[in-house]
Amino acid sequence: MGSRGRRYDDQPKLNFKKVVGVIVALAVIVMIIISIVNIVKNSGEKVEIKNYSYYTAYENGKFGVINNDGETVIEPSYDEMIAIPNNSKPIFICTYDVDDENGTYKTKAINEKNEEILTGYDEIEAIDNLDSKQNFWYEDNVLRVSKNGKYGIINFEGQEVLPCEYDEITALKGVTSNFIVKKDDNVGLVNEKGQTIINTEYKNILTLEEGYKSEYIVIDANNKYGLISTTGTILIEPKYKGIKYLGSSNLFAVKKDKTWQLMDTEENKIIIDDEYEDIVEAKSDNIIIKKDGKYGVVTKTNKEKIEPQYEDLKYAFSIYYIAKKDGKYGVINLENKAVIKFEYENMVYVENGGFIQADKTDTETVIFDNNLGQKIVGIVSEVNTEKGYIKVYTNNEYKYYNFKLEEKSSSDLLTENTLFLSKKDGKYGYVDKSGGVVVDYIYEDGTEQNSKGFAAVKTNGNWGSINKVGAVSCEPTVNLDNSIYIDFIGTWHLNDSGLYYEK
């Protein structure tokens, strides 16, 4: 006979009163849940989930943390600056018990409740990075940790990315999510997932260009430079004194003794071997070179197209180059004809926007379109490549243009804002998207609303702030005459060091 459904004598018998009680209890819970759901539905109210951003704050010589509403999250009580690796996540790295005499200190990670998190390590630190323009940031998804004098990496969930077995771990400068690891006097390269990009067998590893992650410069024990791909393939053997990225996937400049040569990695050979002091850039078949202190253009076969005669030369677009002559910038074509006169103090091509920005004086910038036509004249206060607009001060007011160089209203471009700076009779106020006045024209200056919802306003030479509905958050009492940045979060104002100060 099968045993299906059979009870054995040594098993306890069912207590039917308890079973019925459990069923009734479950039914009551279900009814309560249904009632709550109906109440929420009937009320018509939506539950708002608030997403906060976090910023280091400074007050009375101490460091703390505020959020994007200007609320204090961590009271300013730390002697050392609090590092916030990712301002969208409540993970704050604090340094304390600093002994300058012995060079020792302690670190810990805390959350928005001032609770210590990610414990179990001797040290826990944000990984800092820096580019050639001195832009500073922290790597925003991993942290460096140490145990018994060795270093590893964990992610923000506390999971081990790299074990604590390295002598050093640092960011590869100018590139995000790439880390140089050192062991036994050799270095290698890993990514933010702990995957090996380059084995730990070189003296040093460098970027070809800031932000570039397709190939890397490696330096061997004899201080010779080579080139390696992300798959570990040696593209150029380490036997040169230098290697440079030229903007091409297969053309690279390599330095031999005191001169530079052109290497084609697809053909695996030197294609230009001449007495050039520098090789700067490669676009299609045209190569910018430097000879006898002057810049010109040759082809891949080393045929001269533009005689070396310029103080500076950089590719713009199509057949056009930005050139410097007699201390002034202009634009030439590949026939060496000036198509924009040499009369500008500085000139750059904004590739994202497809236009040339030329500074004539400190107070006048000219924007040329890709037909080399002069489209905008004024003081360029912002070129926002993320949102695709240019902000220009001209004729005593701010104007906005998209990257087609069409004039637009601020509400057309700043789509997430609730208030928009407006000027009338020499005074500034704020209007809504329909143009209705929200803040009267009472201020002598102002800024557009920032990403936290605050705008800075100026009265009697001092600055303060208003919030996203136009209410005053900070009375204009802060003097920022010597500040580069004018920005507020509530009562806190941004300092040139990147910290928010209480007034």
N, C-alpha and C positions, 0 to 999 in steps of 0.2 A: 504494500500500500504506500502511495506517495505521502510525503510529509507536508504538502501544500496546505496552509491554513491550520496546521496542527499546533496546539500548545502543549508544552511539556509540563509535567506535574511540578517540577522544581522551580518553574517561573512564577513570579508574583501575579496575582489576578488583577484585572483592571478595576480601578476605582471609578465607577460610572458617575458618581457625584462630582468627582474632580474633573472628569472629562467634560461634563455639562458645564461646570463652572468656567473652565478655560474657554469653551465655545462662546459662552455669554460675554465673557470679558473681551474676547476678540471682536465680537459684534459691536460692543460699546465703543471700542477704540476706532473701528471703521466708521461708525456713526459720527464720532467726534471729528475725525479727519474730514468727512464729507461736509459737516457743518462749517468747519473752518474754511474749506475751499469755497463754499457758497457765500460765506460772509465776504471773503476777498473779492469774489466775482461781483457780488451785489454792490460792494462799496465803490467799484470802478477805479480803485487806487492801484497804482503800479509800485511795486517794491523796487526802489532804486539801489543798485549795487554801486557803491562809490569806489572808484579806482584812484588811488593816491600816488603822487610822486613825492620824492623825498630829496631834501637839500641840506647841506651842511650850513649851520648857522653859528654866528659868533656874537657873544655879548659879554661885556665886562671881563674880557681876557679869557673867557672859557668857550668851549665848543659844544654844540648840541645839534639837534636835527629838527627841521620844520617840514611840514607837508605843503602841497600846492594850494591849500586854503589859507596858508599863513599860520596854521596852528602849531604850537610847540609839541613835538613828538617825544624828543629826548631833551630834557632840561640842559641848558648850557652849563655843564659841570666838569668837563674834561679839559685837562691842560693841553693835550695834543689834539690836532685836527682829526675829526672823525671821517673816515673814508667811506664813501657810498659807491660801491662798484657799479650798481645798476639802480638808477633812481626810481625805477618802477617796482622795485622789490625791497621790502623792509629788512634788509640785511646790512648792518652797520658795523664797521671794523674800528674798534677803539684801542688806542695805545695808552698805557698807564704805567705807573711805577718806573718812570724813566730815571736812569742813573747815568748822567752824562759823563761822570768821572770814570766809570767802569765800562761805559758804552753798552749798558744792558737796559732792557725794557720788557714789558709784558704786553700781550695783545689778547683780545677776545672779540667774538662776534655776538652782537645783541640784536633783538628784534624790536618792533615798534612798542612792545610792552616793557622794554628795558630788561628782558630776560636773556640770559646767556644761552646761545645756541651753537651748534656745530662744535661740540666739545670733543675732548680726547686727544688734543694735539698740544705740543709745547708752544707753538706759535701758529697764528692764522692771519694772513695778510691779503690785502687787495694787490693785484698785479698791475703796476703802473706802466704806461706807455707814453711815448713822446715822438712827434714827427719833426722834420727839419724846420718847420715854421714855429716850433715851440708850442704846438697844440698838445695839451696834456689830457690823458684820459685813463680810466681804469678798464681792464678787461671785464666785460659785463656778464660773464656766465660761469667763471671758475675762480677759485681762490688758491693761493699758495699756502701749504701747511708744512710743519716740520715735526719730526720726532727724533730724539737722540742725535741731533745735529745733521740729519738728512732731510731733504725736501721732497714733497710730492704735491699733487694737485687734487682738489675735490671740486665737485660742482655745487650749485646752490642748494641742492637737496641733501648734501652731505655724503653723496656717493663718491667713492674713490675713483678718480680718473687715472692718476699715476701713483704708484706706491711711494712711500718716503724712502727712496734709495739713491737720490741724486745729491751731488755736492752743491749745485746751484740750479735755480730755475728762474729765468727772466723772459720778458716779452721780447719778441723780435721787433725791433724799433720800426715804427711806421706802418706796421701790418697788424691787423686784428687777428686774434685767435691762433697765433703761431707762437710757440714757446721754445726757447733754446734751453736744452737740458745739458748739464755738465756732469761727467763722471770720469774719474781718473785722468783729469787734465784734458780730456777730449769732449767735444760738444756735438750734439745732434739736434734734430728739430722734431717737435710733435705738434699735433693740433689740439683743439679744445676737447676732443673725445679721447685723447691719450694715444691716438694712432701715430705711428712713426712715419714721418715724412723723409727724414734723412738720418741715417744711422749715426751713432755716437762715435765718430772716428775722425773728426776734423778739429783744427785749431780754432776756427771761427766760421760763422755763417752770416751772410749779409743779404739784404734785399737788393734786387736789381733796381727797383723803383718803389717808392712808397705806395702801399696798397696792392702791390703786384704779387701774385701767388702762384704763377705758373712755373717759374724757374727760380733758382737761388744761386747766389755766389757762395762757393766754398773755398776756404783757405786751408792749405795743408800745413804740415809741420815745417816745411821749407819756405813758408810765406808766399807760396805760389797760388794764384787765383785760377779757379775753374768754374764750370757751370753745370748744375745738376737739375734734373726735372723732378716733379713731385712723385714720379714713379721710381725714382732712384737711378735713372739713366744718366750717365755722364755725357753731356752734350759738348762740353769743351774741357779737355784735360787740364788739370791744374799745373800750368807751366808759364803763366803770364803774370805781369806785375799789376794788372788791373783789368776789370771787365765792366762794360757799361751797357745798359739797356738803351735802345735807340727808337723804341716805339714800333718795332717790327717783331714778328714772331720767329724769324729765322736769321735776322741780321743783328750782329752784336759787335761792339768795338772792343778790341783787346789791346793791351798795352805791352809793347816789347821795347825794353830799354826806356828811351825817353819819348818815343813816338807811338802813335796809335794806328792799328790796322783794322780792316773790316773783315769779319768772319761770317761766312754763310754756313749755318749749322746743318742745313739740308744737304748741301754739297760737301760739308765737312772739310772746308778749305778756306784759306785766306784769299779774298777776291780783290782787295785793295791793299797793297803793301807800298806805302809811300812815306815821305817825310812830313806827315801831318802832326801838328802839335795837339790836335784834338779832333775827334769825330763826334758830332753832337746829336744828330737826329737822322732817321731814315724814313722817308715817305715815298712809297712806290719805288721807282728807280732813282730817286733823287736823294742825295746825301749831303747834309750840312757838315762842312769841314772847317778847320782853322789852320791857317798857314801864315807864318810871319806876323802873328798877332792879329790877323784879320780873318773874317768869316766869309765863306762863299759856298757854292753848291757844285757838286760833281755828280755824275751818274755812277751806277754800279760798276761800269767799266772804266771808271776814273776819267771820263771825259768832262772837261770843265763847262759848266752851264752859266754860272755866275762867278766872276772873278773874285777872289778873296779881297774885299775892300771895305767891309762893314765892321763896326765896333761890336755889334751884336746881331744875331740873325736867328729867327725861330719860325717854324712853319705855322701858318694860320689855317688856311683851307684852300681846296682846289689848287690853283696855280699861284697862290699868294703867300708872301712871307712878310713878317714884321721885321724891319731892319732899323738899325741905329747908325746914324751918320752925323758927325760933328756935334755929338751930344744930344741929338734929337731923334725921335722915332717917327717912322712913316711906314708905308706899305709898298712893296715892289712885287712884280710878277716874275715869272721864270725867264722873261726876256730882259730882265733887269731894268724895267721902266717903273718909275715912281707913279703909283696910282693913288696914293694918299701922301700929301706933302710931308716933308720932314720938319714938323713944327710942334711935336708933342713931347711932354716930359716923360711919359710912360705910356705903354700900350700893351694890352693883352687881348687874346682871342678867347671868348667865353664859349667853349665848345658845346655845352649843354643848351645854350641859347642861340648859337649860330650868329653871334654879333661880335664886333670889335669895340672894346672900351678904351678910349684914348683920353688921357689926362692932359689938358692944355695948360692949366694953372691949378693952384690949390682949390680954386673956387669954380672951375669950369671943366666939365668932362663932356666929351662928345661920344655918342653911340652911333656906330656905322652898321648898316644891315649887310647881309651877304652879297648885295649888289654894290657895296662900298658907298652907298648913299648915306648922307648925314641925316639922322632921324631924330635924335634927342640931344638937347644941350642943357646942362644944369649940373648940380652937385649930386652925384650918385651916392646915396646913403646906404643902400642895400641892394645886393643882387642875390635873390633867394632862388637857388637852383632846385631846391626841393619842391617848392610851390610854383616855380616858374614865373617870377615877376621881378621887375626892377622898380625901386623906389627912388624918386629924383626930387630934389628941392630946386624949384625954378620959379621965378617971378613971385618970390616970397610965400610960396606954398608947396606942399608935397603933392606930387603926382605919381600915379602908378601906371606901369606898362607891362603887358605880357611879353613873352619872348618872341612874339611876332612884331613887337615894338608898336603895338596898338595901345592907345591910352584907355585905361579902364578905371572904374571907380574901385575904391578899396573894398567895397562889399562884393564886387565881382570876383575878387581874388582871395580875400580873407574870409572864406566861406564858413569857417568855424567860429568866427567872432560874433558877439552880440552887440558890440558898440563899435563905432567908426569915427575916427578923428575928423573934425570939420572946422573950417575957419570962416569967420564972418566979422567984418569991420575990425580986422587986426587982432581978434581974439579967437581962442580955440574953445570948442565944446565937443560934444559927442552926439551922434545921431544913430538911430536904429537902421535896419536893413531897408526900410521904406523911406528913409530920410527924415523921419520924425525926430525932433529934438528931445534927447533924453537928459543931457547935461548942458546947461546954458553956456553961452559963450562968455566965460568969465576968466579963462586962464590965458597966461601969456605964452605958454608952450605946452605941448603934450606929446605922448607917444601912442601908437596903436596898442590895442589890447594884446598882451602876451599870451602864451599858451596856457597859463594858469588862470586867465580871466581878469588880470589886473592891467590897468593902464596908468602910466606915470603922468602927473600934471604939475605945472609950475606956476607959482604965484610969488611975486615980490622976490624973485631970484632964488627961491627955494622949491624943492620938489616934494611931492607926496604921491598918493595913489587913490584910485577909485576902483571899485569891484565891477563885476560883469553886469550889474544892474544900474551902475552909475553912482552908487552911494560911496561916500568918502571912507576909505579904509585907513588912510594915514594923512593927517593934515599936512599941507606943504610947509614943512619946517626943516627939511634936510638939504644942506648945501652940497651940491655935487659938481661944483665948478671944475674941480680937478679930476673928475671921473671920466673914464672912457665910456662906461656903460651906464645907461639910465634904465633901471629895471627894478620892479618891486614885486614882492609877494606879501600882500597885506601891509603890515607896518615894517617889514624887513626890506632893505634895499641892497642891491647887488654891489659888491666891491670889485675892484679890478682884479683881485686875486681869485675871484670866482666864488667867494663866500657871501652869504647873506648876513648883513649887520642889522641889529636892532638900532633904531634911531636914538 
